[in-house]
């Protein structure tokens, strides 16, 4: 199988090609670039920030690029991707940007070169929707948010 090729264009001189942190990484790290004359941007607790990567991208047809949080930023700082996963469609050619939110209790500083998110390539299965009168029944039915509980049942059976 041939690996899909993703083409990037630098729209900022400090932009970095997304790279996986380790050979087995599913995602490639995306780095921030600051606007000219700005050394850092500060995110206060609760603040959202749209950050540029300095890149434009061409995702191959039949794929999407998912923009996902980095676990270390979430755990250590409470910073995550707000619209996760963000989707970059194969026909989009604009700037590759990331929306972060600071759920932490401290200010969080972002500088050029900081790894702010990760990109994961995912195959897309096209679909078409049809309106019907009824849906087939399942054991779950309409049970939604929280309907399966928290415990696995094993805890309930313990003496």
Sine and cosine of phi, psi and omega as CSV:
sin_phi,cos_phi,sin_psi,cos_psi,sin_omega,cos_omega
0.00,0.00,0.70,-0.71,0.02,-1.00
-1.00,-0.01,0.74,-0.68,0.04,-1.00
-0.92,0.39,0.68,-0.73,0.08,-1.00
-0.89,0.45,0.55,-0.84,0.02,-1.00
-0.97,-0.26,0.78,-0.63,0.08,-1.00
-0.94,-0.34,0.82,-0.57,-0.02,-1.00
-0.99,-0.11,0.69,-0.72,0.01,-1.00
-0.83,-0.56,0.51,-0.86,0.16,-0.99
-0.83,-0.55,0.70,-0.71,0.10,-1.00
-0.98,0.20,0.82,-0.58,0.13,-0.99
-0.96,-0.27,-0.01,1.00,0.04,-1.00
-0.60,-0.80,0.68,-0.73,-0.08,-1.00
-0.89,0.46,-0.41,0.91,-0.02,-1.00
-1.00,-0.02,0.05,1.00,-0.02,-1.00
-0.89,0.45,0.55,-0.84,0.01,-1.00
-0.87,-0.50,0.61,-0.79,0.07,-1.00
-0.90,0.43,0.78,-0.63,0.04,-1.00
-0.87,0.50,0.74,-0.67,-0.02,-1.00
-0.70,-0.71,0.59,-0.81,0.11,-0.99
-0.93,0.36,0.56,-0.83,-0.01,-1.00
-0.96,0.29,-0.52,0.85,0.01,-1.00
-0.68,-0.74,0.30,-0.95,-0.01,-1.00
-0.86,0.52,-0.47,0.88,-0.01,-1.00
-0.99,-0.11,0.10,1.00,-0.02,-1.00
-0.91,0.42,0.71,-0.70,0.06,-1.00
-0.97,0.24,-0.49,0.87,-0.05,-1.00
-0.92,-0.40,0.30,-0.96,0.09,-1.00
-0.92,-0.38,0.73,-0.68,-0.07,-1.00
-0.94,0.35,0.69,-0.72,0.08,-1.00
-0.97,-0.22,0.72,-0.69,-0.03,-1.00
-0.95,-0.32,0.56,-0.83,0.03,-1.00
-0.99,0.15,0.46,-0.89,0.24,-0.97
-0.80,-0.60,0.63,-0.78,0.01,-1.00
-1.00,-0.03,0.47,-0.88,0.11,-0.99
-0.87,0.50,0.43,-0.90,0.01,-1.00
-0.80,0.60,0.73,-0.69,0.03,-1.00
1.00,0.09,-0.03,1.00,0.00,-1.00
-0.94,-0.34,0.82,-0.57,-0.02,-1.00
-1.00,0.03,-0.50,0.86,-0.01,-1.00
-0.36,-0.93,0.39,-0.92,0.13,-0.99
-0.86,-0.51,0.71,-0.71,-0.05,-1.00
-0.97,-0.22,0.77,-0.64,0.09,-1.00
-0.97,-0.24,0.89,-0.45,0.09,-1.00
-0.98,0.22,0.35,-0.94,0.06,-1.00
-0.81,0.59,0.74,-0.67,-0.02,-1.00
1.00,0.07,-0.15,0.99,-0.07,-1.00
-0.99,0.15,0.51,-0.86,0.14,-0.99
-0.95,-0.31,0.49,-0.87,-0.01,-1.00
-0.54,-0.84,0.77,-0.63,0.08,-1.00
-1.00,-0.06,0.91,-0.43,-0.08,-1.00
-0.93,-0.36,0.67,-0.74,0.04,-1.00
-1.00,0.03,0.56,-0.83,0.12,-0.99
-0.99,-0.15,-0.15,0.99,-0.05,-1.00
0.96,0.27,0.32,0.95,-0.05,-1.00
-0.80,-0.60,0.45,-0.89,0.28,-0.96
-0.88,-0.48,0.47,-0.88,-0.17,-0.99
-0.67,-0.74,0.51,-0.86,0.15,-0.99
-0.86,-0.51,0.97,-0.24,0.04,-1.00
-0.99,0.11,0.71,-0.70,-0.02,-1.00
-0.88,0.48,0.56,-0.83,0.06,-1.00
-0.85,0.53,0.64,-0.77,-0.04,-1.00
1.00,-0.03,0.02,1.00,-0.01,-1.00
-0.74,-0.67,0.28,-0.96,0.22,-0.98
-0.76,-0.65,0.45,-0.89,0.14,-0.99
-0.97,-0.22,0.87,-0.49,0.04,-1.00
-1.00,-0.05,0.74,-0.67,0.06,-1.00
-0.98,-0.17,0.90,-0.44,-0.11,-0.99
-0.84,-0.54,0.35,-0.94,0.04,-1.00
-0.93,0.36,0.33,-0.94,0.18,-0.98
-0.99,-0.13,0.78,-0.62,-0.11,-0.99
-0.88,0.48,-0.59,0.81,-0.01,-1.00
-0.90,0.43,-0.63,0.78,0.05,-1.00
-0.91,0.42,-0.64,0.77,0.00,-1.00
-0.92,0.40,-0.74,0.67,-0.06,-1.00
-0.93,0.36,-0.74,0.67,-0.12,-0.99
-0.99,0.15,-0.48,0.87,-0.13,-0.99
-0.80,-0.60,-0.18,0.98,-0.06,-1.00
0.96,0.27,0.33,0.94,-0.04,-1.00
-0.98,-0.21,0.76,-0.65,-0.05,-1.00
-0.57,-0.82,0.17,-0.98,0.08,-1.00
-0.98,0.20,0.80,-0.59,-0.12,-0.99
-0.93,0.36,-0.75,0.66,-0.05,-1.00
-0.99,-0.17,0.88,0.48,-0.15,-0.99
-1.00,0.00,0.68,-0.73,-0.18,0.98
-0.99,0.17,0.66,-0.75,0.16,-0.99
-0.96,0.29,0.51,-0.86,-0.02,-1.00
-0.90,-0.44,0.79,-0.62,0.18,-0.98
-0.97,-0.25,0.91,-0.40,-0.03,-1.00
-0.98,0.21,0.35,-0.94,-0.05,-1.00
-0.93,0.38,-0.33,0.94,-0.01,-1.00
-0.98,-0.18,0.10,1.00,0.03,-1.00
-1.00,0.07,0.71,-0.71,0.01,-1.00
-0.77,-0.64,0.23,0.97,-0.02,-1.00
-1.00,0.10,-0.16,-0.99,-0.01,-1.00
-0.89,0.46,0.63,-0.78,0.06,-1.00
-1.00,0.01,0.96,-0.29,-0.05,-1.00
-0.84,-0.55,0.32,-0.95,-0.06,-1.00
-0.75,-0.66,0.74,-0.68,0.07,-1.00
-0.99,-0.14,0.91,-0.41,0.07,-1.00
-0.97,-0.25,0.43,-0.90,0.15,-0.99
-0.73,-0.68,0.62,-0.78,0.01,-1.00
-0.98,-0.17,0.98,-0.19,0.08,-1.00
-1.00,0.03,0.00,1.00,-0.03,-1.00
-0.98,0.22,-0.02,-1.00,-0.03,-1.00
-0.98,-0.20,-0.09,1.00,-0.04,-1.00
-0.88,-0.48,0.37,-0.93,0.16,-0.99
-0.88,0.47,0.52,-0.85,0.04,-1.00
-0.80,-0.60,0.78,-0.62,-0.06,-1.00
-0.98,-0.21,0.71,-0.71,0.05,-1.00
-0.87,-0.50,0.76,-0.65,0.00,-1.00
-0.83,-0.56,0.28,-0.96,0.08,-1.00
-0.83,0.56,0.74,-0.67,0.01,-1.00
1.00,-0.08,-0.22,0.97,0.03,-1.00
-0.92,0.38,0.68,-0.73,0.05,-1.00
-0.99,0.15,0.91,-0.40,-0.17,-0.99
-0.95,-0.33,-0.31,0.95,-0.05,-1.00
-0.28,-0.96,0.01,-1.00,0.10,-1.00
-0.73,-0.68,0.53,-0.85,0.03,-1.00
-0.96,-0.27,0.75,-0.66,0.04,-1.00
-0.83,-0.56,0.77,-0.64,0.04,-1.00
-1.00,0.06,0.74,-0.67,-0.02,-1.00
-0.71,-0.71,0.67,-0.74,0.08,-1.00
-0.93,0.37,0.56,-0.83,0.00,-1.00
-0.92,-0.39,0.77,-0.64,0.08,-1.00
-0.99,-0.15,0.94,-0.34,0.01,-1.00
-0.90,0.44,0.49,-0.87,0.03,-1.00
-0.58,-0.81,0.30,-0.95,0.15,-0.99
-0.79,-0.62,0.64,-0.77,-0.01,-1.00
-1.00,-0.08,0.55,-0.84,0.10,-0.99
-0.73,-0.68,0.62,-0.79,0.07,-1.00
-1.00,0.08,0.73,-0.68,0.04,-1.00
-0.77,-0.64,0.20,-0.98,0.00,-1.00
-0.99,0.11,-0.56,0.83,-0.03,-1.00
-0.60,-0.80,0.31,-0.95,0.10,-1.00
-0.89,-0.45,0.51,-0.86,0.01,-1.00
-0.90,0.44,0.55,-0.83,0.00,-1.00
-0.97,0.25,0.52,-0.86,0.11,-0.99
-0.73,-0.68,0.23,-0.97,0.04,-1.00
-0.88,0.47,-0.56,0.83,-0.02,-1.00
-0.97,0.25,-0.60,0.80,-0.03,-1.00
0.91,0.42,-0.74,-0.67,-0.04,-1.00
-1.00,-0.10,0.21,0.98,0.02,-1.00
-0.88,0.47,0.87,-0.49,-0.06,-1.00
-0.87,-0.50,-0.77,-0.64,-0.11,-0.99
-0.74,0.67,0.93,-0.38,0.06,-1.00
0.99,0.17,0.06,1.00,-0.11,-0.99
-0.94,0.35,-0.35,0.94,0.00,-1.00
-0.99,-0.12,0.03,1.00,0.06,-1.00
0.97,0.22,-0.16,-0.99,-0.04,-1.00
-0.96,-0.29,-0.69,0.72,-0.07,-1.00
-0.99,0.13,0.34,-0.94,-0.02,-1.00
-1.00,0.05,-0.07,1.00,-0.07,-1.00
0.99,-0.17,-0.51,0.86,0.02,-1.00
-0.89,0.45,-0.61,0.79,0.01,-1.00
-0.92,0.39,-0.56,0.83,0.01,-1.00
-0.93,0.37,-0.50,0.87,-0.05,-1.00
-0.99,0.12,-0.23,0.97,-0.04,-1.00
-0.93,0.37,0.58,-0.81,0.00,-1.00
-0.92,0.38,0.00,0.00,0.00,0.00
